[in-house]
């Protein structure tokens, strides 16, 4: 890779002319890399994030290996929660587990606020370090209030989100207070990351697809409007992503953000037909990465043909990289996207 800065990703976010479709992958740093698995034998996720040099290495590794057009900071959406009073632990094979789930208005009232410079200085130090090391833009991120709330109420991952939705319907006053507190935390946390040098922000509302459009508008969209309106003042690209949320893409298109991330369920052309005018990011089904190369190439070409109809397109997966994916597959896919899009 050249030492000159590659701003293709930033140009695509803004819909500016660029010479090839930029590529990065959700969960590109981590489970599919042998180097990362070796590190994980010694350190937990949270332990890695608290060591800026090690965290920067893990973040930069896939960029160096795959020639991606952006790096995404290695951390977890749970990172800020302990500092507002949420006892969270990342358990192998299960995910985030919270021992003190939210059950009442009083529980919400007890939640505190975050002071990023004091609470997560290692996150900010890692960002500063990466800005010195990278020749591609650095994306950082945060979890959206609904998705964070779902973990905080359920006590961990859920398939139905029944407790979350029941709390939302039965305790609307507590719910809106929770959204306000998590919204304020997200704004404060993200602004500190941008001040440290993050060049783009992705908000992961991974599980918001469990809501219908009516409930999204009533219970979630107001806090998302507030978050993106505040972050828009920071003048960096803002990306929205959720899983199983194709019915919400027009709601996202209405928000003051720059990029709508799609999972694999909705084609790029279908999103455009629905009225999505912003830059679109996505959306190869990560399971396809386990298929023969001929299948991967054909599916990637189909997505590229649709994405290339406008200059505002970023290639990504429709969710995160699986642990079983071979690093060479991602390297080959990146090269294919670059070459195919440069020649079409």
N, C-alpha and C positions, 0 to 999 in steps of 0.2 A: 504494500500500500504506500502511496505517496505521502510525504510529510505535509503536503498542503491540506487545508481543511476541506472536508467534503460536506457541503451544505445542501446536498440534494434533498434530504429528508425535510429540512426546514422550508425549502422552496415548494415542495409538494404540499406541505401543510397549508401554505398560503395560496396555492393554485398558480404559482409562478412557473415559467418555462424552465425545464431542466432536461438533461440529456439521457437519463434512464430512470426507470421506476425504482424508487428507493425500497430497501428491504430491511426489516428487522423482525424478530420473532418474540412473541410473549413466552416467558420462561426460557429465553435463549441461554441465560446464564444458569447453570444448575444441573439438574438430575441426569441429563443425557450425556454429560461430559465426564470422562474417567478422572480427569484432574480434580473436578469438583467432588466426585464421590470419595476420592482419597482424603480430601480436606474434611469432608463430613464424618469420616471415621474418627476424627479428633475433636471437631467443633460442631456445636449446634448452630442453627440458623441465626439465632440472636447473638451467639458468641462471635460468629463471623462478622455480623454487621457492626459489632462494637470494636473491631480492629480495622481502622481505615485502610491500611496498606493491603491487608488480606482481602477486604471487601472490594477494593478497587481492582485487585487482580482478578477476582471472580467475575466482576462486572465487565472487565475489558477482554477477558479470555475469548468469548464467542465472537467479538468483533475481530480480533486477530485471527481466529481460526476460520471464520466464515466470510470475512470481508463485508460484513453488514454495514449499512449506511447510518445506523444509530445504535447507541448503547442504552440499555435501561438499567438503572441503578439496582443492584442486588439488595433487596430487603423484603419486608412483608407488610401487608396492609395493617397487620396487628401492631406494628412497631410503636405507634404513639399511645395505644390504649392503657398500658400500665401507669402512665403518668397522669391519667385522669381518674384513676382509681379502679381499673378493671384488671383482675387477676387472670392473666392469660398465659397459657403454655402451649407451645407447638409440639404435638405428640406425633411421632413417626407413624405413618399409616392411617392416621385419623385426621390430623390438621389441628386448627386452633381449638383449645378446650378452655372454657371459662368457669371457674369454680363459684363465682358470685353473680349468677345471672340476674338481669333486671326483671323485677316482678311487680313493681309499684311506682307510683309517682315519687314517693320518698326516695326510692333507689336512684331515680333519675336526678332528683335534686342534689343528691350527694356527690354526683360526678363533678370533678374539678376541671381545671383548664391546663393547657400545655404551655410550657415556656421552652421552645425548641433549643435555644442556645444553651440552656441549663440542662434540659432533660435528654436531648438527643444530639449532643455536640458531635458525636462520632459520625452521625449521618451527614451533617454539614461538612465535616472535615473530609469525609470520603468524596463528596461532591467536588470540593475544592481541589483535591488531589487528582481526581479524574479529569478535571478541566485542564490540568497541566499535561496529562498523559494522552488524552484522546485526540484523534484527528477527525472524529465524527461527532455529531451532536449528542448530548447526554439527556436522556429522558428520565425524569423522576416521576413519582406517582403517589397516590393516596387512595384509600378505600372510600367509597361514597357512604353517606349516612345510612341509607337503607341496608346495605350489605353489612356494614359494621354492626348496626342494630340487630340484624338477624342473628349474628353470633352472640351478641351480648344478651339477647333474650332467650335464645334456644340453649345457650350454654356450649355450643359447638356447631359443627356442620349439621345440616338438615336436608331431608329430601322433600318435605312438604311445607315447611315454614308455617305450620299451623299455629304455634305459640306466638310467633312474630305477628302474624296477621290478626290473631285473636286480640293481642295487646293493642294493636293499631285501631281495631274496630271498637273494642270495649273501653279503652282508656285514651281517647283522642287528645285530651289535655296533656297527659303524660307523654304521649307519642310526639306531639309537636314540640314539647320542651326538649325531648331527646333529640329530635331533628335539629333544633336550634343549637344545642350544645355540641353535637357532632359536626354541624355545619361550621360553627365558630372554630372548633379544633382543626378542621380540615383547612380552612382559610389560613389560620395562623401557621400551621405546619407547612403547608405548601409555599406560602410566601417566604418562609425562612429558607426553604430548599432553593427557590428561585434566586434569592439574595446571595446564596452560597455559590450559584453558578448553573443550576439546572436550566436547560435551554428549551425544554418542552415538558408538559405535564400530562399524564394520563390518569383519569379518574376511573377506577374500577368499581362499577356497580354490578358485580358479578351475578348476584342472585335477584336483581330487581325484576327480571322477567316473570317472576311468580305473580306479579300484580297485573291486573287489567289496566287499560288506559284510564278509565274513570278514577280508579283508586290511585294510580300514579299521579294524576293531576291534582287530586285532593290531598294526598298524604306525603308526596315526595318531591314533585316538581318545584314547589315554592322554594325549598331549601337548595335545590340544584340551581335554580335561577340566581339565588343569592351567592352561592359559591362561585359560579362562573362569572357573574357580573363583577365580583370583587377581584377574581384572578385575572380577568381580562385587562385590568388596569396595569398588570405587570408586563404586558406586551410580549408574552411567549405563547407559542401554539398550545392549545388546550384540546385534549382528546377524550372522548367518552367511549366506554366499552362496557357491555354486559353480555351475558350468555342467555340464550333462549328469549331474547327481548326484541325480536324483529317487529313486533306490533308496536314498539315504542320509538322506532327510528324517527318518525315525524315529530314526536315530542322532543327528541334530542336535536333535531334539525332546527327547532324553534329556539333552542337555548343559545346564549352568547358564547359559543365555543367554535373551534375551527375544524375538527375532524370527528366524523362519526365512525366508530369501529363496529364492524359487523362480524357476527359469528358465522359458521358455515351454513346456517339454515336459510339465509336469504342471499340470493345472487346479487351481484353488483348492479346489473341492469334492472332487477326488480326494485332495488332501493331507489334507483334513479326514477323509475316509473312511478314510484310512490311519492315522489316529490323531494327526495333528499338532494339538496344542491351543494352542500358543503363537501370538503374533501372526504373521501371514503377510504377506510383502511380495512384490509382483510384479504381473503377470508378462507384460505384453504383448510379443509377439515384436517386436523393434526393426525387423525388415524390413517389418512392416505400416505403419510410419510413412512408407514410400515409396509406399503405395497411395492411392487416392482417399479423401477425407475420409469418405465414407459407409461405407467398409470399416473405417476406423480407429474411427469412432464405434460401429459395431455390435460390433466386437471388444472395445472398451473397456467398453461397456455389459454385455457378457456377463461379463467379469471382475468388474466392479463388482457385478452382481447376486449373484454368488457370494461376493464379499468382504463385502458388506453384511449377510450373514446373521449375522455376529458383529461386535462393536465393535473387535476387534483386527485391523485390516487397513490396510495402507499400499499405495497404488498406486505402481507402478514399472514399469520394463521388465524383460524376462527376461534382458537383458544390456545392454551399453552402447549409447549413441546412435551411429549411423553418421555419418560425415562428410557423407554426401549428404542428410541430413535437414534440411529447412527449419526455421529457428528459429520461424517463424510457426505451423508445425504443432504444435510442442511447446507454444507459448503457447495455442493453441486447445484442445489436448488437456487441459492443466491446467485451463482454464476449464470445459470440459465435465465433468471429474471432480468439480470443486468443486460445480458447479450440480446435476448429476445426483444426487450423493450427499447433498447438503443437502436435496433434495426427495423422497428415498426412504428 
